[in-house]
Amino acid sequence: MQARIQADQSCFERKTFTSLPPQDHAAELIRPVIEEVQLHGVFLTSENALKQLIEQYRAGVDECSSDPSRWATLCSFLAMSAHHRTASGSVVGMSSIAWAFFKNAFAMYVELAIVQRPQISTCEALLAMTFFMLRTADACVAARLAATVAQSVYMLGLHKHERYIHLEANVAERQRTIFWVTYVVNADLAHRYGTPSSLDVDNFDITFPGHVYHHVSDHVDHIEDLIQTEQVIYLRRRAILAVTQFRIHKVLQQALSWNAKRKLSHIEDAITTIDKELQAWKNSLPISIQPGFRSHESPLLEMSIAMLHYIYFSCISKVSMVVVLLARPVVSDPVSDEQTAAELNTCPSSSQLARAACVIAAREILHVQLRLQWQPLTHLWYVFFRIR
């Protein structure tokens, strides 16, 4: 016999910390930046967000009871939109607006995470809240939100192939995207902070993102298809790296364990596998955007490409740290200034080479920063805060 706990929804107070702006104003806040602020992959398009916005204002400007997920999603993106527009002279003012909107969303957390049965809209709302917190210094809340999304994804079975068999193509693609963005976020947090995650390398049996559905209509639809194609390609590249990040996280935890020497052969095999994965991933990119590529006319990097480079070099640094941990400490020679990313070997044969690889990776991260296009303050904050 299974015991069921009946939660009384009336005991959870729905509190509004700030009212939504007029509909036209809200649309102008969200439309230009909604896809730009989703640095780990676009799970909610501008079109879908604006549809939710229309539905929200039809229900009532501050009506949060009928659809808590929609309310939390829109408030989270309004918060990110305010953050995104923060300049050096408006940090205090814009931050207070952003946090007021986010508190509207976070007030729904208990209802979304505990009271209600998870739905796809629940995952979207929790992901939106997670994305906002990733742009702050509060890693604990960000990790808790990411773990809650992962739990909802598991309960819905988004990690299982059977979930998608009888779904329409566009519905299946939307749900698969939510899974992969959730996976990417959890991998990044585990990689960055060394915290455990309920997601892992082998606990899914669905394909990577990559299938795009084309419309046969006018020029506008063709442009939308091109945008969607770029988004899917980026998410695919990011998802493949996320699997490698989880492998590195697992190997690093083994290397730090008390019986690491007993697992030495297994760890070395894992490092070799990771090395091959990273090289294959790098070689799959067009040469002009490969990490470490040099030319006399190297263009400035978009934020999405820069993110891939940051994570790639961070992976190299982490793998090299594992080698340093396992090897006997040796005195490292200074790394020559002539060494570049082309000389990086993520599977060094000694602690000395591993330390050199860490130094080269750090230099490459600084070089990526120099090639980065102009970015909003919160993007730069996130980049600086995540490099570790």
ZALUMNU-560628 format. One record per residue (C-alpha): x, y, z. Coordinates in nm, 2 decimals, decimal comma, m for minus. Layout:
px=X py=Y pz=Z
...
This chain:
px=0,00 py=0,00 pz=0,00
px=0,13 py=0,34 pz=m0,10
px=0,08 py=0,63 pz=0,13
px=m0,02 py=0,96 pz=m0,04
px=0,02 py=1,29 pz=0,12
px=m0,25 py=1,54 pz=0,02
px=m0,12 py=1,89 pz=0,01
px=m0,35 py=2,17 pz=0,09
px=m0,28 py=2,44 pz=m0,17
px=m0,46 py=2,70 pz=0,04
px=m0,17 py=2,71 pz=0,29
px=0,07 py=2,85 pz=0,03
px=0,04 py=3,22 pz=0,00
px=0,06 py=3,36 pz=m0,35
px=0,22 py=3,70 pz=m0,30
px=0,28 py=3,96 pz=m0,57
px=0,59 py=4,17 pz=m0,51
px=0,54 py=4,40 pz=m0,81
px=0,27 py=4,43 pz=m1,07
px=0,34 py=4,36 pz=m1,44
px=0,39 py=4,66 pz=m1,66
px=0,14 py=4,74 pz=m1,94
px=0,12 py=4,47 pz=m2,20
px=0,29 py=4,67 pz=m2,48
px=0,57 py=4,76 pz=m2,24
px=0,61 py=4,40 pz=m2,12
px=0,63 py=4,28 pz=m2,48
px=0,90 py=4,54 pz=m2,57
px=1,10 py=4,43 pz=m2,26
px=1,09 py=4,06 pz=m2,35
px=1,08 py=4,04 pz=m2,73
px=1,44 py=4,16 pz=m2,81
px=1,63 py=3,97 pz=m2,55
px=1,43 py=3,65 pz=m2,46
px=1,64 py=3,42 pz=m2,67
px=1,97 py=3,61 pz=m2,61
px=1,95 py=3,55 pz=m2,23
px=1,91 py=3,18 pz=m2,27
px=2,29 py=3,11 pz=m2,28
px=2,26 py=2,74 pz=m2,23
px=2,01 py=2,68 pz=m2,51
px=1,68 py=2,83 pz=m2,62
px=1,39 py=2,63 pz=m2,47
px=1,13 py=2,91 pz=m2,50
px=1,12 py=3,10 pz=m2,83
px=1,01 py=3,47 pz=m2,86
px=0,70 py=3,36 pz=m3,04
px=0,59 py=3,12 pz=m2,76
px=0,67 py=3,37 pz=m2,49
px=0,46 py=3,64 pz=m2,65
px=0,17 py=3,40 pz=m2,68
px=0,20 py=3,33 pz=m2,30
px=0,21 py=3,71 pz=m2,24
px=m0,11 py=3,76 pz=m2,43
px=m0,28 py=3,48 pz=m2,24
px=m0,16 py=3,63 pz=m1,91
px=m0,31 py=3,97 pz=m1,97
px=m0,63 py=3,81 pz=m2,09
px=m0,65 py=3,63 pz=m1,75
px=m0,56 py=3,94 pz=m1,56
px=m0,25 py=4,15 pz=m1,52
px=m0,15 py=4,00 pz=m1,18
px=m0,36 py=3,68 pz=m1,20
px=m0,12 py=3,40 pz=m1,09
px=m0,37 py=3,14 pz=m0,96
px=m0,50 py=3,00 pz=m1,29
px=m0,16 py=2,92 pz=m1,44
px=0,13 py=2,94 pz=m1,19
px=0,38 py=2,81 pz=m1,45
px=0,30 py=3,08 pz=m1,70
px=0,32 py=3,35 pz=m1,43
px=0,65 py=3,23 pz=m1,30
px=0,79 py=3,20 pz=m1,65
px=0,70 py=3,55 pz=m1,76
px=0,81 py=3,71 pz=m1,43
px=1,15 py=3,53 pz=m1,46
px=1,20 py=3,65 pz=m1,82
px=1,09 py=4,01 pz=m1,72
px=1,35 py=3,99 pz=m1,44
px=1,62 py=3,87 pz=m1,69
px=1,52 py=4,14 pz=m1,93
px=1,57 py=4,41 pz=m1,66
px=1,91 py=4,26 pz=m1,57
px=2,01 py=4,24 pz=m1,93
px=1,96 py=4,62 pz=m1,97
px=2,16 py=4,70 pz=m1,66
px=2,45 py=4,95 pz=m1,73
px=2,73 py=5,06 pz=m1,50
px=2,53 py=5,36 pz=m1,38
px=2,20 py=5,18 pz=m1,32
px=2,29 py=4,86 pz=m1,13
px=2,10 py=4,95 pz=m0,81
px=1,78 py=5,06 pz=m0,99
px=1,76 py=4,79 pz=m1,25
px=1,86 py=4,52 pz=m1,00
px=1,57 py=4,61 pz=m0,76
px=1,33 py=4,59 pz=m1,05
px=1,47 py=4,25 pz=m1,16
px=1,46 py=4,10 pz=m0,81
px=1,10 py=4,22 pz=m0,76
px=0,99 py=4,03 pz=m1,08
px=1,19 py=3,73 pz=m0,98
px=1,03 py=3,72 pz=m0,63
px=0,70 py=3,71 pz=m0,81
px=0,82 py=3,39 pz=m0,98
px=0,99 py=3,24 pz=m0,68
px=0,67 py=3,27 pz=m0,47
px=0,54 py=3,00 pz=m0,70
px=0,82 py=2,76 pz=m0,62
px=0,65 py=2,54 pz=m0,36
px=0,34 py=2,51 pz=m0,57
px=0,54 py=2,42 pz=m0,88
px=0,79 py=2,19 pz=m0,72
px=0,58 py=2,01 pz=m0,45
px=0,21 py=2,07 pz=m0,48
px=0,14 py=2,03 pz=m0,85
px=0,22 py=1,72 pz=m1,06
px=0,50 py=1,82 pz=m1,30
px=0,41 py=1,93 pz=m1,65
px=0,61 py=2,06 pz=m1,94
px=0,51 py=2,41 pz=m1,85
px=0,64 py=2,34 pz=m1,50
px=0,98 py=2,25 pz=m1,64
px=0,98 py=2,57 pz=m1,85
px=0,90 py=2,79 pz=m1,54
px=1,17 py=2,62 pz=m1,33
px=1,43 py=2,65 pz=m1,61
px=1,35 py=3,02 pz=m1,64
px=1,39 py=3,07 pz=m1,27
px=1,72 py=2,88 pz=m1,29
px=1,85 py=3,09 pz=m1,57
px=1,79 py=3,41 pz=m1,37
px=1,97 py=3,27 pz=m1,07
px=2,27 py=3,16 pz=m1,28
px=2,32 py=3,53 pz=m1,36
px=2,36 py=3,60 pz=m0,98
px=2,62 py=3,50 pz=m0,72
px=2,38 py=3,27 pz=m0,54
px=2,50 py=2,92 pz=m0,65
px=2,30 py=2,74 pz=m0,38
px=1,96 py=2,86 pz=m0,51
px=2,06 py=2,81 pz=m0,87
px=2,17 py=2,45 pz=m0,79
px=1,85 py=2,38 pz=m0,60
px=1,63 py=2,51 pz=m0,89
px=1,83 py=2,31 pz=m1,15
px=1,79 py=1,99 pz=m0,94
px=1,42 py=2,05 pz=m0,91
px=1,40 py=2,08 pz=m1,29
px=1,59 py=1,75 pz=m1,33
px=1,35 py=1,58 pz=m1,09
px=1,05 py=1,70 pz=m1,29
px=1,22 py=1,59 pz=m1,61
px=1,26 py=1,24 pz=m1,46
px=0,91 py=1,22 pz=m1,34
px=0,78 py=1,31 pz=m1,69
px=1,02 py=1,06 pz=m1,85
px=1,18 py=1,31 pz=m2,09
px=1,50 py=1,11 pz=m2,07
px=1,33 py=0,80 pz=m2,22
px=1,29 py=0,73 pz=m2,59
px=0,94 py=0,58 pz=m2,52
px=0,81 py=0,93 pz=m2,42
px=0,84 py=1,06 pz=m2,78
px=0,71 py=0,77 pz=m2,99
px=0,35 py=0,88 pz=m3,02
px=0,41 py=1,26 pz=m3,00
px=0,38 py=1,49 pz=m3,29
px=0,71 py=1,60 pz=m3,43
px=0,70 py=1,96 pz=m3,31
px=0,58 py=1,86 pz=m2,96
px=0,85 py=1,59 pz=m2,93
px=1,12 py=1,84 pz=m3,04
px=1,00 py=2,09 pz=m2,77
px=1,01 py=1,84 pz=m2,50
px=1,35 py=1,70 pz=m2,61
px=1,49 py=2,05 pz=m2,60
px=1,37 py=2,10 pz=m2,25
px=1,54 py=1,78 pz=m2,15
px=1,87 py=1,88 pz=m2,31
px=1,87 py=2,23 pz=m2,17
px=1,81 py=2,08 pz=m1,82
px=2,09 py=1,84 pz=m1,88
px=2,33 py=2,12 pz=m1,99
px=2,25 py=2,34 pz=m1,69
px=2,30 py=2,06 pz=m1,44
px=2,63 py=1,95 pz=m1,61
px=2,76 py=2,31 pz=m1,60
px=2,68 py=2,34 pz=m1,23
px=2,84 py=2,01 pz=m1,15
px=3,15 py=2,10 pz=m1,36
px=3,17 py=2,45 pz=m1,20
px=3,12 py=2,37 pz=m0,83
px=3,19 py=2,00 pz=m0,81
px=2,84 py=1,94 pz=m0,66
px=2,66 py=1,61 pz=m0,72
px=2,38 py=1,59 pz=m0,97
px=2,08 py=1,36 pz=m1,02
px=2,17 py=1,35 pz=m1,39
px=2,46 py=1,15 pz=m1,52
px=2,64 py=1,04 pz=m1,84
px=2,44 py=0,72 pz=m1,91
px=2,09 py=0,79 pz=m1,77
px=1,92 py=0,88 pz=m2,09
px=1,85 py=0,70 pz=m2,42
px=1,73 py=0,98 pz=m2,65
px=1,93 py=1,14 pz=m2,93
px=2,11 py=1,47 pz=m2,92
px=1,93 py=1,77 pz=m3,06
px=1,96 py=1,81 pz=m3,43
px=1,64 py=1,75 pz=m3,62
px=1,48 py=2,07 pz=m3,76
px=1,14 py=2,09 pz=m3,92
px=1,12 py=2,32 pz=m4,22
px=0,82 py=2,50 pz=m4,35
px=0,75 py=2,55 pz=m4,72
px=0,60 py=2,90 pz=m4,73
px=0,73 py=3,25 pz=m4,75
px=1,06 py=3,42 pz=m4,69
px=0,98 py=3,50 pz=m4,33
px=0,93 py=3,13 pz=m4,25
px=1,27 py=3,06 pz=m4,42
px=1,44 py=3,31 pz=m4,19
px=1,27 py=3,16 pz=m3,89
px=1,39 py=2,82 pz=m4,00
px=1,75 py=2,95 pz=m4,02
px=1,73 py=3,09 pz=m3,67
px=1,59 py=2,77 pz=m3,54
px=1,86 py=2,57 pz=m3,72
px=2,13 py=2,78 pz=m3,55
px=1,97 py=2,73 pz=m3,21
px=1,94 py=2,36 pz=m3,26
px=2,30 py=2,33 pz=m3,38
px=2,43 py=2,53 pz=m3,08
px=2,23 py=2,31 pz=m2,84
px=2,36 py=2,00 pz=m3,00
px=2,72 py=2,12 pz=m2,96
px=2,65 py=2,22 pz=m2,61
px=2,48 py=1,90 pz=m2,52
px=2,77 py=1,69 pz=m2,64
px=3,01 py=1,90 pz=m2,43
px=2,77 py=1,86 pz=m2,13
px=2,81 py=1,48 pz=m2,15
px=3,19 py=1,52 pz=m2,14
px=3,15 py=1,76 pz=m1,85
px=2,97 py=1,49 pz=m1,65
px=3,24 py=1,24 pz=m1,74
px=3,51 py=1,48 pz=m1,61
px=3,31 py=1,55 pz=m1,30
px=3,28 py=1,17 pz=m1,23
px=3,65 py=1,11 pz=m1,29
px=3,75 py=1,41 pz=m1,07
px=3,54 py=1,27 pz=m0,79
px=3,71 py=0,93 pz=m0,82
px=4,05 py=1,10 pz=m0,83
px=3,97 py=1,28 pz=m0,50
px=3,85 py=0,97 pz=m0,33
px=4,06 py=0,78 pz=m0,07
px=4,10 py=0,47 pz=m0,29
px=4,19 py=0,66 pz=m0,61
px=4,51 py=0,45 pz=m0,65
px=4,31 py=0,13 pz=m0,67
px=4,10 py=0,28 pz=m0,95
px=4,40 py=0,42 pz=m1,13
px=4,36 py=0,20 pz=m1,44
px=3,99 py=0,28 pz=m1,47
px=4,06 py=0,65 pz=m1,43
px=4,33 py=0,65 pz=m1,69
px=4,10 py=0,48 pz=m1,94
px=3,83 py=0,74 pz=m1,86
px=4,08 py=1,02 pz=m1,93
px=4,17 py=0,87 pz=m2,26
px=3,80 py=0,85 pz=m2,35
px=3,75 py=1,21 pz=m2,25
px=4,05 py=1,32 pz=m2,45
px=3,91 py=1,15 pz=m2,77
px=3,57 py=1,31 pz=m2,71
px=3,71 py=1,66 pz=m2,67
px=3,92 py=1,63 pz=m2,98
px=3,63 py=1,48 pz=m3,18
px=3,41 py=1,76 pz=m3,06
px=3,66 py=2,03 pz=m3,16
px=3,72 py=1,88 pz=m3,50
px=3,34 py=1,87 pz=m3,57
px=3,33 py=2,25 pz=m3,56
px=3,40 py=2,46 pz=m3,87
px=3,77 py=2,55 pz=m3,85
px=3,70 py=2,92 pz=m3,82
px=3,52 py=2,88 pz=m3,49
px=3,74 py=2,60 pz=m3,34
px=3,89 py=2,68 pz=m3,00
px=4,24 py=2,80 pz=m3,04
px=4,20 py=2,89 pz=m3,41
px=4,44 py=3,18 pz=m3,51
px=4,43 py=3,39 pz=m3,82
px=4,52 py=3,75 pz=m3,92
px=4,15 py=3,83 pz=m3,96
px=4,00 py=3,65 pz=m3,67
px=3,65 py=3,79 pz=m3,63
px=3,50 py=3,89 pz=m3,29
px=3,32 py=3,60 pz=m3,12
px=2,95 py=3,59 pz=m3,05
px=2,86 py=3,50 pz=m2,70
px=2,73 py=3,15 pz=m2,79
px=3,06 py=3,06 pz=m2,96
px=3,26 py=3,21 pz=m2,68
px=3,07 py=3,00 pz=m2,43
px=3,16 py=2,69 pz=m2,62
px=3,53 py=2,79 pz=m2,61
px=3,52 py=2,87 pz=m2,24
px=3,37 py=2,53 pz=m2,16
px=3,61 py=2,35 pz=m2,39
px=3,92 py=2,50 pz=m2,23
px=3,77 py=2,45 pz=m1,88
px=3,73 py=2,08 pz=m1,96
px=4,09 py=2,06 pz=m2,07
px=4,20 py=2,23 pz=m1,75
px=3,99 py=2,00 pz=m1,53
px=4,12 py=1,68 pz=m1,70
px=4,47 py=1,80 pz=m1,65
px=4,40 py=1,86 pz=m1,29
px=4,30 py=1,50 pz=m1,25
px=4,64 py=1,39 pz=m1,40
px=4,82 py=1,63 pz=m1,15
px=4,62 py=1,47 pz=m0,86
px=4,71 py=1,12 pz=m0,96
px=5,08 py=1,18 pz=m1,05
px=5,37 py=1,24 pz=m0,82
px=5,43 py=1,61 pz=m0,78
px=5,72 py=1,73 pz=m1,00
px=5,88 py=2,07 pz=m1,05
px=5,71 py=2,22 pz=m1,36
px=5,92 py=2,41 pz=m1,61
px=5,79 py=2,75 pz=m1,72
px=5,55 py=2,73 pz=m2,01
px=5,68 py=2,89 pz=m2,33
px=5,50 py=3,19 pz=m2,46
px=5,50 py=3,03 pz=m2,80
px=5,28 py=2,74 pz=m2,69
px=4,92 py=2,77 pz=m2,81
px=4,60 py=2,58 pz=m2,80
px=4,71 py=2,38 pz=m3,10
px=4,97 py=2,21 pz=m2,87
px=4,72 py=2,12 pz=m2,60
px=4,70 py=1,75 pz=m2,51
px=4,42 py=1,67 pz=m2,27
px=4,58 py=1,35 pz=m2,18
px=4,93 py=1,45 pz=m2,07
px=5,18 py=1,17 pz=m1,99
px=5,30 py=1,34 pz=m1,67
px=5,22 py=1,59 pz=m1,41
px=5,46 py=1,83 pz=m1,57
px=5,27 py=1,83 pz=m1,90
px=4,94 py=1,84 pz=m1,72
px=5,04 py=2,16 pz=m1,54
px=5,15 py=2,31 pz=m1,87
px=4,81 py=2,22 pz=m2,03
px=4,64 py=2,41 pz=m1,74
px=4,85 py=2,72 pz=m1,81
px=4,78 py=2,71 pz=m2,18
px=4,41 py=2,66 pz=m2,13
px=4,40 py=2,97 pz=m1,90
px=4,58 py=3,18 pz=m2,16
px=4,33 py=3,07 pz=m2,42
px=4,04 py=3,16 pz=m2,20
px=4,19 py=3,51 pz=m2,17
px=4,24 py=3,52 pz=m2,55
px=3,87 py=3,44 pz=m2,60
px=3,78 py=3,72 pz=m2,37
px=3,98 py=3,96 pz=m2,59
px=3,79 py=3,84 pz=m2,90
px=3,44 py=3,86 pz=m2,74
px=3,19 py=4,10 pz=m2,90
px=3,04 py=4,38 pz=m2,69
px=2,82 py=4,21 pz=m2,42
px=2,57 py=4,34 pz=m2,16
px=2,71 py=4,37 pz=m1,80
px=2,52 py=4,06 pz=m1,68
px=2,67 py=3,84 pz=m1,96
px=3,02 py=3,95 pz=m1,86
px=2,94 py=3,89 pz=m1,50
px=2,82 py=3,54 pz=m1,57
px=3,13 py=3,46 pz=m1,79
px=3,38 py=3,59 pz=m1,52
px=3,19 py=3,41 pz=m1,25
px=3,17 py=3,08 pz=m1,43
px=3,54 py=3,05 pz=m1,53
px=3,70 py=2,82 pz=m1,27
